[in-house]
Amino acid sequence: MAPGPSTLLGLALCLAQTARTQQGTLPKPTIWAEPGSVVPSGTPVTVWCQGTLEAQVFHLDKEGTSVPWDRQKPPGPGDKAQLAIPQMTEQHAGSYQCYYSTPTGWSEGSDRLELVVTGSYSKPSFLALPSPVVTSGRNVILQCLSLQGFNRFFLTKEGEDESSWTVDGERHPDGQIQALFPVGPVTPGHRWTFRCYGFYRHTPRVWSAPSDPLELLVSGLSGKPSLLTLQGPVVTSGQNLTLQCRSDVGYTRFALSKVGGQDLPQRPARRPQVGLAQADFPLGPVGTIHGGRYRCYGGHGLSSEWSAPSEPLELLVAGEEPAGRLRDRPSLSVRPSPSVAPGENVTLLCQSGNRTDTFLLSKEGAAHRPLRLRSQGQDGRYQAEFSLSPVTSAHGGTYRCYGSLSTDPYLLSQPSEPLALMVAGGSEDQPAPQWSQEQQRLTWYLSVLIGVSVTFVLLLLVLLFLFLLHRGQDRRRKSGAAVSDAH
């Protein structure tokens, strides 16, 4: 029986492969993919093979197939051919190698091109442990985490010094699969931006969608800025809040970091006055996610190095009910009386019927942190006693107290009703009020201005008196002269 067409084609391909294997005397071609070898699912990609000008036919092989994946003839004189893939799919993912032939034989095979498709699975979570803010010269752990059950993870570093790592997955205590990538020591020389992917060992070129990018903030040793809020350390749920980072160093941008958080919002610096750089970070209506400890950093231009961190700012959110608890507001009372004389002993008692781990006492208009005391059980209620002893005039004002739980230390109950403490009378032992340097300077300026003004007025009066005296003498002389002439 004569062989069929398919048998002849297979035999011809086999002979071509044998000839190519036996000869392989020509320089190997170069293979690459545009726009890159890691391609999102559904997007176009072009595989290029470049040989010599004598090349007449190009073959593209895909690992795992017994026949050439593609065969191309250059449309005209040229040294390269292309395979256009209109839409990348899992079937296109794999390891490729290309060859070319000339009248004298076949070339060696090119280096292998690993063509990867991404987006076949949902993206993993990507965190920096303990924080994306890293002191220059220190190390950090990057954690790639997924519910998909991947057994392999891939990490890429973007930028001029791009690189990559592959790590086996391991089970996290919460049931997810994670991979830990030690990175460092971190220096301010380059941008430290990463992404991670998850995949399965049996399909190594079919990856998940990329994680969100993670940029590390490299903290240096330059002058630390200040972080403040005009609303005070305790804010009410739903209230609009803005944090302000400022410095007398000429920073051109600022970054805000929350302890335990991963976001690093950045803002360009503005110059509200000479010698001051400042950036505002609006947080919007305050909710449970905003409670915590914040720091800010200053940076110059596009440098990846940032300043030392500001002093921490604790943000306490009142009026939230974590997990449905802290439902009622505590009560605040005073012993012996809301009106006291200086030197007396005063106790403010904060109580609640609900389980409360800590009580906080806040004074209206005070910039310092609220006082904290652990609660004590008493007759089925929770309470804390805040002692203000001995009382001075500085203790006068309006107070409120709050309750909090150890599981959510930055989320507070509704405030108690306000309690006004009045410090009446005076005492020789009562310390004089302490004025700020700015108030003292203003008082000195006013004193000097008043003294100069009084001196100026007195001088004008003396000059006016001398003028009037001189004018009177002239009149008398002229009157005497007129009488002499008459006689």
C-alpha positions as CSV (number, residue, x, y, z in Angstrom):
1,M,0.0,0.0,0.0
2,A,1.3,3.5,-0.9
3,P,1.8,5.8,2.1
4,G,-0.8,8.5,2.6
5,P,-0.2,12.3,2.5
6,S,-0.1,12.6,6.3
7,T,2.5,9.9,6.5
8,L,4.7,11.6,3.9
9,L,4.4,15.0,5.7
10,G,5.4,13.4,9.0
11,L,8.3,11.7,7.3
12,A,9.5,15.0,5.7
13,L,9.3,16.8,9.0
14,C,11.2,14.0,10.7
15,L,13.9,14.2,8.0
16,A,14.1,17.9,8.4
17,Q,14.5,17.6,12.2
18,T,17.2,15.0,11.7
19,A,19.1,17.1,9.2
20,R,18.8,20.1,11.5
21,T,20.2,18.1,14.4
22,Q,23.0,16.7,12.4
23,Q,24.2,19.9,10.9
24,G,23.6,22.9,13.3
25,T,26.7,24.6,12.0
26,L,25.2,28.1,11.5
27,P,25.2,30.7,14.3
28,K,22.2,30.3,16.6
29,P,19.4,32.9,16.2
30,T,18.0,35.3,18.8
31,I,14.5,34.9,20.1
32,W,12.4,37.5,22.0
33,A,8.8,38.6,22.6
34,E,7.2,42.0,22.3
35,P,6.1,43.7,24.4
36,G,7.5,41.1,26.8
37,S,7.5,37.5,27.8
38,V,5.0,37.9,30.7
39,V,1.7,38.6,28.9
40,P,-1.8,39.3,30.4
41,S,-4.4,36.9,29.1
42,G,-6.3,38.2,26.0
43,T,-3.6,40.7,24.9
44,P,-1.5,40.5,21.7
45,V,2.1,39.4,21.7
46,T,4.7,38.9,18.9
47,V,7.5,36.3,19.0
48,W,10.5,37.3,16.9
49,C,13.3,35.1,15.6
50,Q,16.4,36.8,14.1
51,G,19.2,34.9,12.2
52,T,21.4,35.9,9.3
53,L,20.7,37.6,6.0
54,E,21.0,34.2,4.2
55,A,18.1,32.7,6.2
56,Q,15.4,31.4,3.9
57,V,13.0,29.6,6.4
58,F,12.4,30.0,10.1
59,H,11.0,27.3,12.3
60,L,9.5,28.0,15.8
61,D,9.3,25.0,18.1
62,K,7.2,24.8,21.3
63,E,8.2,22.4,24.0
64,G,5.9,19.4,24.2
65,T,4.9,19.3,20.6
66,S,6.2,16.8,18.0
67,V,6.0,19.1,15.0
68,P,7.2,22.7,14.5
69,W,4.8,25.2,16.1
70,D,5.2,27.6,13.1
71,R,7.1,27.8,9.9
72,Q,7.8,31.2,8.3
73,K,9.4,32.5,5.1
74,P,10.6,36.1,5.2
75,P,8.4,38.1,2.8
76,G,11.6,39.6,1.3
77,P,15.3,39.8,1.9
78,G,15.8,39.9,5.7
79,D,17.2,38.2,8.7
80,K,14.2,37.8,10.9
81,A,10.6,36.5,11.0
82,Q,7.7,36.9,13.4
83,L,4.8,34.9,14.9
84,A,1.9,37.2,15.8
85,I,-0.4,36.0,18.6
86,P,-3.6,38.1,18.5
87,Q,-4.8,37.0,21.9
88,M,-2.6,35.4,24.5
89,T,-4.2,32.2,26.0
90,E,-3.0,29.3,28.2
91,Q,-2.4,27.3,25.0
92,H,0.2,29.8,23.9
93,A,2.1,29.7,27.2
94,G,5.2,27.5,27.1
95,S,8.9,27.3,26.2
96,Y,9.9,28.2,22.7
97,Q,13.0,27.8,20.6
98,C,13.6,28.8,17.0
99,Y,15.9,27.8,14.1
100,Y,16.6,29.0,10.5
101,S,17.9,27.3,7.4
102,T,20.1,28.5,4.5
103,P,21.2,26.7,1.4
104,T,24.0,25.3,3.4
105,G,22.0,23.8,6.2
106,W,20.3,24.5,9.5
107,S,21.3,26.7,12.4
108,E,21.7,25.8,16.0
109,G,18.7,26.3,18.2
110,S,18.2,29.7,19.9
111,D,18.1,30.1,23.6
112,R,14.7,29.2,25.1
113,L,12.0,31.8,25.4
114,E,9.6,31.2,28.4
115,L,6.3,32.7,27.4
116,V,4.0,33.2,30.4
117,V,0.3,34.1,30.5
118,T,-1.1,36.0,33.5
119,G,-4.6,36.5,34.8
120,S,-5.7,32.9,34.8
121,Y,-6.4,33.2,38.6
122,S,-7.2,36.1,40.9
123,K,-4.4,38.2,42.3
124,P,-2.7,37.4,45.6
125,S,-2.3,39.7,48.5
126,F,1.0,41.4,48.9
127,L,2.4,42.8,52.2
128,A,5.6,44.0,53.7
129,L,6.4,42.7,57.2
130,P,6.4,44.4,59.5
131,S,5.9,47.6,57.4
132,P,6.7,49.0,54.0
133,V,8.7,51.7,55.7
134,V,12.3,50.4,56.1
135,T,15.3,52.1,57.6
136,S,18.2,52.4,55.2
137,G,20.5,49.4,55.5
138,R,17.8,47.1,57.0
139,N,16.1,44.0,55.7
140,V,12.4,43.4,55.2
141,I,10.1,40.3,54.5
142,L,7.7,40.5,51.6
143,Q,4.7,38.2,52.0
144,C,2.6,36.9,49.0
145,L,-0.6,35.4,50.2
146,S,-3.5,33.6,48.4
147,L,-6.6,31.4,49.0
148,Q,-6.0,29.7,45.6
149,G,-3.7,27.0,47.0
150,F,-0.7,27.8,44.8
151,N,2.4,25.9,45.5
152,R,4.8,28.3,43.8
153,F,5.1,32.1,43.9
154,F,7.1,34.5,41.7
155,L,8.4,37.9,42.8
156,T,9.5,40.6,40.4
157,K,11.4,43.8,41.2
158,E,10.7,46.6,38.8
159,G,12.9,49.5,37.7
160,E,16.4,49.8,36.4
161,D,17.8,47.0,38.5
162,E,14.9,44.6,37.8
163,S,15.2,41.0,39.1
164,S,13.0,38.1,40.1
165,W,12.8,35.2,42.6
166,T,10.7,32.0,42.8
167,V,9.7,30.4,46.1
168,D,7.6,27.4,47.2
169,G,4.4,28.1,48.9
170,E,3.7,27.1,52.5
171,R,0.5,27.0,54.5
172,H,-0.3,30.1,56.7
173,P,-2.0,29.6,60.1
174,D,-5.2,31.0,58.7
175,G,-5.4,28.4,56.0
176,Q,-4.1,30.5,53.1
177,I,-0.9,29.7,51.2
178,Q,2.0,32.1,51.5
179,A,5.5,32.7,50.3
180,L,8.0,34.8,52.2
181,F,10.7,36.7,50.3
182,P,13.5,38.2,52.4
183,V,14.7,41.5,50.7
184,G,17.6,43.7,51.6
185,P,19.6,45.3,52.8
186,V,17.4,48.2,51.5
187,T,19.3,51.3,50.3
188,P,18.1,54.6,48.8
189,G,20.0,54.0,45.5
190,H,17.0,52.7,43.5
191,R,13.3,52.5,43.7
192,W,12.2,49.4,45.5
193,T,8.9,48.4,43.8
194,F,7.7,44.8,43.7
195,R,4.8,42.6,42.4
196,C,4.1,38.9,43.1
197,Y,2.3,36.1,41.2
198,G,1.0,32.6,42.2
199,F,1.0,29.5,40.0
200,Y,1.0,25.7,40.2
201,R,4.0,23.5,39.7
202,H,2.4,21.4,37.0
203,T,1.6,24.6,34.9
204,P,4.7,26.8,35.6
205,R,3.9,29.3,32.8
206,V,0.2,29.9,33.7
207,W,0.2,32.6,36.5
208,S,-2.3,34.5,38.5
209,A,-3.0,38.2,37.9
210,P,-0.3,40.3,39.4
211,S,-0.6,41.6,42.9
212,D,-0.9,45.3,43.5
213,P,2.5,47.0,43.3
214,L,4.3,47.3,46.6
215,E,6.8,50.2,47.0
216,L,9.1,50.3,50.0
217,L,9.8,53.6,51.6
218,V,13.5,53.9,52.6
219,S,13.8,55.9,55.7
220,G,17.1,57.8,56.3
221,L,18.5,60.0,59.0
222,S,17.7,63.6,57.8
223,G,15.6,65.9,59.9
224,K,12.3,64.4,61.0
225,P,9.1,66.4,60.3
226,S,6.1,67.0,62.6
227,L,2.7,65.4,62.3
228,L,-0.4,67.0,63.8
229,T,-4.1,67.3,63.5
230,L,-6.1,70.5,64.1
231,Q,-9.0,68.5,65.5
232,G,-7.1,67.1,68.5
233,P,-6.2,63.5,69.3
234,V,-9.9,62.3,69.7
235,V,-12.2,62.6,66.7
236,T,-15.8,61.7,66.3
237,S,-16.9,59.0,63.9
238,G,-18.1,60.6,60.6
239,Q,-16.1,63.8,61.2
240,N,-13.9,65.0,58.3
241,L,-10.2,64.8,59.3
242,T,-7.0,66.1,57.9
243,L,-3.5,65.2,59.1
244,Q,-0.8,67.8,58.5
245,C,2.9,67.0,58.0
246,R,5.3,70.0,58.2
247,S,9.0,70.7,58.5
248,D,11.4,73.6,58.4
249,V,13.7,71.5,56.1
250,G,13.0,72.2,52.4
251,Y,11.4,68.9,51.5
252,T,9.5,68.7,48.2
253,R,7.1,65.9,49.1
254,F,5.8,64.1,52.2
255,A,4.5,60.5,52.8
256,L,2.1,59.3,55.5
257,S,2.4,55.9,57.1
258,K,0.0,54.1,59.5
259,V,1.6,51.5,61.8
260,G,0.5,48.1,60.6
261,G,-0.9,49.5,57.3
262,Q,0.5,49.0,53.8
263,D,-0.7,52.2,52.1
264,L,1.9,55.1,51.7
265,P,0.0,58.1,50.3
266,Q,2.3,60.9,49.1
267,R,1.7,64.6,48.6
268,P,3.8,67.3,47.1
269,A,5.0,70.0,49.6
270,R,3.6,73.5,49.6
271,R,5.1,76.6,51.1
272,P,2.5,78.3,53.3
273,Q,5.2,80.7,54.6
274,V,8.9,81.3,54.2
275,G,11.0,78.5,55.7
276,L,8.1,76.0,56.1
277,A,7.3,73.0,53.9
278,Q,3.9,71.4,54.5
279,A,1.5,68.8,53.1
280,D,-2.1,68.0,54.0
281,F,-3.5,64.4,54.1
282,P,-7.3,64.5,54.0
283,L,-8.7,61.2,55.5
284,G,-12.3,62.1,54.8
285,P,-15.1,61.0,57.1
286,V,-13.5,59.1,60.0
287,G,-14.4,55.4,60.5
288,T,-13.1,52.4,62.2
289,I,-10.2,51.9,59.7
290,H,-8.7,55.3,60.6
291,G,-8.0,54.6,64.3
292,G,-4.3,53.9,64.9
293,R,-0.8,55.4,65.1
294,Y,0.6,57.5,62.3
295,R,4.0,58.9,61.2
296,C,5.1,61.0,58.3
297,Y,8.3,61.4,56.3
298,G,9.8,64.1,54.1
299,G,11.6,63.5,50.8
300,H,13.6,65.5,48.2
301,G,12.7,65.3,44.5
302,L,12.6,61.8,43.0
303,S,15.1,60.4,45.5
304,S,14.0,57.1,47.1
305,E,15.5,58.2,50.4
306,W,13.2,59.7,53.0
307,S,13.7,61.5,56.3
308,A,13.6,60.0,59.7
309,P,10.0,59.4,60.9
310,S,8.0,62.1,62.8
311,E,7.0,61.5,66.4
312,P,3.9,59.1,66.4
313,L,0.5,60.6,66.3
314,E,-2.3,58.5,67.9
315,L,-5.7,58.9,66.3
316,L,-8.6,57.8,68.5
317,V,-12.0,57.4,66.9
318,A,-15.0,57.9,69.2
319,G,-18.5,56.8,68.6
320,E,-17.8,53.5,66.9
321,E,-19.0,50.2,68.1
322,P,-16.4,47.5,67.3
323,A,-18.2,44.1,66.9
324,G,-21.4,45.6,68.4
325,R,-19.8,46.3,71.8
326,L,-19.4,49.5,73.8
327,R,-23.1,50.3,73.1
328,D,-23.7,52.8,75.9
329,R,-21.7,55.9,76.8
330,P,-20.0,56.0,80.2
331,S,-20.9,58.4,83.0
332,L,-18.5,61.0,84.5
333,S,-18.8,62.4,88.0
334,V,-16.5,64.4,90.3
335,R,-15.7,64.2,94.0
336,P,-16.0,66.3,96.2
337,S,-17.6,68.9,94.0
338,P,-17.4,70.4,90.5
339,S,-16.3,73.7,92.1
340,V,-13.2,73.6,94.1
341,A,-10.4,75.8,95.5
342,P,-6.8,75.5,94.4
343,G,-4.8,73.0,96.4
344,E,-7.8,70.6,97.0
345,N,-7.8,66.9,96.0
346,V,-10.3,66.1,93.2
347,T,-11.2,62.7,91.7
348,L,-13.0,62.2,88.4
349,L,-14.9,58.9,88.3
350,C,-15.7,57.3,85.0
351,Q,-18.1,54.3,85.0
352,S,-19.8,52.0,82.5
353,G,-22.3,49.1,82.7
354,N,-20.7,47.4,79.7
355,R,-17.4,45.5,79.7
356,T,-14.6,48.0,79.3
357,D,-10.9,47.4,79.5
358,T,-9.6,50.9,79.6
359,F,-11.0,54.4,80.3
360,L,-9.7,57.6,78.8
361,L,-10.1,61.1,80.2
362,S,-9.9,64.0,77.8
363,K,-9.9,67.7,78.5
364,E,-11.6,70.0,75.9
365,G,-9.0,72.1,74.0
366,A,-6.0,70.1,75.3
367,A,-3.5,69.0,72.6
368,H,-1.9,66.3,74.7
369,R,-3.0,62.7,74.7
370,P,-5.9,61.7,77.0
371,L,-5.2,60.1,80.3
372,R,-5.6,56.3,80.4
373,L,-6.4,54.0,83.2
374,R,-7.3,50.3,83.3
375,S,-10.9,49.7,84.4
376,Q,-11.7,48.0,87.8
377,G,-14.8,45.9,88.5
378,Q,-17.1,47.3,91.2
379,D,-20.6,46.0,91.9
380,G,-21.1,44.7,88.4
381,R,-19.9,47.9,86.8
382,Y,-16.6,49.0,85.3
383,Q,-14.9,52.1,86.5
384,A,-11.7,54.1,86.8
385,E,-10.7,57.0,89.1
386,F,-8.7,59.9,87.7
387,S,-7.0,61.9,90.5
388,L,-6.3,65.6,89.9
389,S,-4.4,66.4,93.1
390,P,-3.5,69.1,94.1
391,V,-5.8,71.2,91.9
392,T,-4.5,74.3,90.2
393,S,-6.1,76.8,87.9
394,A,-4.7,74.9,85.0
395,H,-7.0,72.0,85.8
396,G,-10.1,74.1,85.2
397,G,-12.1,73.2,82.1
398,T,-14.5,70.7,80.5
399,Y,-13.8,67.0,80.7
400,R,-15.3,63.9,78.9
401,C,-14.4,60.2,79.4
402,Y,-14.5,57.3,77.0
403,G,-14.3,53.5,77.2
404,S,-12.2,51.2,75.0
405,L,-11.5,47.5,74.6
406,S,-8.0,45.9,74.4
407,T,-8.9,44.3,71.1
408,D,-9.6,47.7,69.5
409,P,-7.5,50.2,71.5
410,Y,-8.0,53.1,69.1
411,L,-11.8,52.8,68.9
412,L,-13.6,54.5,71.7
413,S,-17.2,54.5,73.0
414,Q,-19.5,57.5,72.7
415,P,-18.2,60.3,75.0
416,S,-19.7,60.8,78.4
417,E,-21.8,64.0,79.1
418,P,-19.4,66.9,79.5
419,L,-18.3,67.8,83.1
420,A,-17.2,71.3,83.8
421,L,-14.6,71.6,86.6
422,M,-14.3,75.1,88.1
423,V,-11.3,76.1,90.2
424,A,-12.5,79.1,92.2
425,G,-10.5,81.6,94.4
426,G,-6.8,82.0,94.7
427,S,-3.8,81.0,96.8
428,E,-0.3,82.2,97.4
429,D,0.9,78.7,96.8
430,Q,-0.9,78.6,93.4
431,P,1.7,78.7,90.6
432,A,1.5,81.7,88.3
433,P,0.2,80.9,84.8
434,Q,2.9,79.8,82.4
435,W,3.0,81.9,79.3
436,S,4.4,80.6,76.1
437,Q,7.5,82.2,74.5
438,E,5.3,83.7,71.8
439,Q,3.0,85.3,74.4
440,Q,6.0,86.7,76.3
441,R,7.5,88.1,73.1
442,L,4.2,89.7,72.2
443,T,3.8,91.2,75.6
444,W,7.4,92.7,75.4
445,Y,6.6,94.1,71.9
446,L,3.4,95.8,73.3
447,S,5.3,97.2,76.3
448,V,7.9,98.7,74.0
449,L,5.3,100.1,71.6
450,I,3.4,101.7,74.5
451,G,6.5,103.2,76.0
452,V,7.6,104.6,72.6
453,S,4.1,106.0,72.0
454,V,4.0,107.7,75.4
455,T,7.4,109.2,74.9
456,F,6.5,110.5,71.5
457,V,3.3,112.1,72.8
458,L,5.2,113.8,75.7
459,L,7.8,115.1,73.3
460,L,5.1,116.6,71.0
461,L,3.6,118.3,74.1
462,V,6.9,119.8,75.1
463,L,7.6,121.0,71.6
464,L,4.1,122.5,71.4
465,F,4.6,124.3,74.8
466,L,8.0,125.7,73.6
467,F,6.4,126.9,70.4
468,L,3.6,128.7,72.2
469,L,6.0,130.2,74.7
470,H,8.2,131.5,71.9
471,R,5.3,132.9,70.0
472,G,4.0,134.8,73.1
473,Q,7.4,136.4,73.6
474,D,7.5,137.6,70.0
475,R,4.1,139.2,70.4
476,R,5.2,141.0,73.6
477,R,8.3,142.3,71.9
478,K,6.4,143.6,68.9
479,S,3.8,145.3,71.2
480,G,6.6,147.1,73.2
481,A,8.2,148.3,70.0
482,A,4.9,149.7,68.8
483,V,4.4,151.8,72.0
484,S,7.9,153.3,71.8
485,D,7.3,154.4,68.2
486,A,4.0,156.1,69.2
487,H,5.8,158.3,71.8
